[in-house]
Amino acid sequence: MGIPEIKKQKIKQLIRKLHDGADPQQVKSEFQEILKGTDVLDIAQIEEELIKEGMSKEEIMRLCDVHLAVFKESLEQAKPIAPPGHPIYILMEEHKLLLDYTNKLRETANQLNQVNEFSAASEPMQQVTHLIAHFKDSAKHYLREENVLFPYLEKHGITQPPAIMWQEHDQIREIEKALYQIVDNQPQVNYSEFVEKLGENARALADMLSSHFYKENNVLFPTALRVISMPEWPEIRTQFDEIGYCCFTPELAKSPISFAIPETGKPAAVSQPAAGSIKFTTGSLSPEELECILNSLPVDITFVDKNDEVKYFSNAKDRIFVRTTAVLGRNVKNCHPQKSLHVVNQILDEFKSGKRDSAVFWINLGGKLIYIRYFAVRNETGEYLGCLEVSQDITEIKKLEGEKRLL
């Protein structure tokens, strides 16, 4: 991803001029020669450096469209080419359909403007309901990008473009949320007001998606194809499959991935587990990290193995039920009073036979409501490994109302 220092400084000078308010066409003319050989990786790398040098991510995001206008010819020469089944192909096909849906929503809003009355059974309103369902299901499209594609880009040092795209995803979600509220509240508002707001939000969503998808198609995706190595794409596709697809994702797009992808990137610098770490399917932890994590959970955990012997318990600061190391290796049936032993035996027998996978109870204890759950622990082949008891004080949880968001 190297770029000559002279070229880098000239492109930085170009971007700074744009941010100072220079006319894009004038800048484009002034830097015509340097723009000829500029590609998406150059731009991504330089924007990363400018942010490190003090230019805010918000400023770059605000002027992103100006950048695109200046770099347009260079960017469009690097349009991504990926075969059906490739993660980039899937995302781009979904882009096409979502843009089509926003156009249809605008057209439908115009049709409703000529009806002058509510009718849920009318063809335009049924079309609105159909399109809204598609937009709601498009959440998986953004989740795949945020939770799979973006982390792979970050492994290769591309951090700012994904961060900017994620911010735009949040803007898209806000527009969609307003759109859903308009449709959900239609019986309570004046018809003309409903149609006007529907049209406004449909136009806002269409404009936002058009701009956002252009950036992803012409900047983010070509960058991904340049830096992410061939062996990583099947990994990405597997994780795409795990998150799932939209109701409108074409079947051709989801076809088995072709492995005949030109090797253009370099392998990601994947960190290897440290010596002594415990390796899991989803990562690795040192024994100290694992123990501290389990002890930090806001629940009591006790694990009884397949022989009904107590094998482990967490040691949280505020345990609900007393546990001592003396119980380790003890048969769980000896840990319960005689009056409840038949229930314990029944649960364990049904876990072992596969008849059930969980059992739930709740009790009042010292003025607190305690939620107690038992889970059958099985391996990938379904073999019974033991029983996990999870106890939680839910007194304060039951009082929660409304919502408290991270932001």
Secondary structure, 3 states (H helix, E strand, C coil): CCCCHHHHHHHHHHHHHHHCCCCHHHHHHHCHHHHHCCCHHHHHHHHHHHHHCCCCHHHHHHCHHHHHHHHHHHHHCCCCCCCCCCHHHHHHHHHHHHHHHHHHHHHHHHHHCCCCCCCCCCHHHHHHHHHHHHHHHCHHHHHHHHHHHHHHHHHCCCCHHHHHHHHHHHHHHHHHHHHHHHHHCHHHCCHHHHHHHHHHHHHHHHHHHHHHHHHHHHHHHHHHHHHCCCCHHHHHHHHHHHHCCCCCCCCCCCCCCCCCCCCCCCCCCCCCCCCCCEEECCEEECHHHHHHHHHHCCCEEEEEECCCEEEEECCCCCCCCCCCHHHCCCEHHHHCCHHHHHHHHHHHHHHHHCCCCEEEEEEEECCEEEEEEEEEEECCCCCEEEEEEEEEECCCHHHCCCCCCCC
